[in-house]
């Protein structure tokens, strides 16, 4: 299986398991984060990230000129796929 096929499979699995990955929220801003092929184990490790819908605020800047930065929190999942078939072997958090 080529890299493009492995990535496509991971996105398909993410959509199929959306209700379990982000219950009631959906997979907002789903993006490819990392790709790795392990030829020893013949497996693809495809990491996808998505917004959680939660916002984190933090202070930034100089003490006299404080600034609040708002960031949307993201979660990451690694889809481990069999190298030949593209079937999912396991799903890992982070």
N, C-alpha and C positions, 0 to 999 in steps of 0.2 A: 504494500500500500504506500502510495506517495504522500508527501506531507500535506498537500492541498486536500486530499481525500480524508486524511486523519483529522484535520481541522474541521472540515465540513461535518464529519461524523460527530465530533465533540459538540458542535453547535446544535446538531439534531438531537443529541441526547439531552442537552441542556433544555431545549424547548419541550421535549417529551417529559422531563422530570421537573418542569417549572413549578408545579403546584407543591412539590416537596422541598425545592431549593429556596423558594421565596413565597411561602404561603400567603395568599391574599394580596400580594404586592406586585407580582410579575417580575420579570428579569429586565429591569430598566438599564439602559446603557451597557448591554452585554458586549464585552470586548475580549479579544484574544490578548492574553498577557504573556504566555510563555509556551514554547514548544520544545520537546526533547525526545529524541529517539534513543532507546537503549538496545543496541544490537545484540548484547549478551542474552537478554531476556526476550528479545524481539517484541518490544512494546513501545507504544507512543505514550508520552505524558503531555497532555494538552491542558494548560491552565487558562481558565476563563474567569473574568471578573465582571461583577455587576453591582449597581447601586442598591443599597439596602432600603433607601427611602428615609433613613434617619440622617439628621444633620448634626454636625458637631461644630461648636463655636469655640474659638480660642483667641486669646489676646496676643497681639503682635505689635511690634514697633517700639519706639522709645517710651520710657515711663511717662514723660510729659505729654506725649502725643500718642496715646494708646489707640490701637486699631483692632477691630474685631474681624477675624477671618472666619468665614463660614465654609465648611467643607461637607460634601455629601459622603457618608461612609460607604465603603465598598467591601464586598466579600469576594473570596476567591475559592474556586473549586478546581481540582485537578482530575481530569478524566484519564484514566489509564486504560488504553485500548490494546488488544492483541494486534501485533504488527501485520499479520497476514490478512485477517478477516475484518478488522476494525470493530469487532464486538467489544463491549465494555467489560473490562476485567475487574475494575473497582473504581470507586469515586472517593476522592480524598478532600478534606477541608483544608483550605489554605494553600 
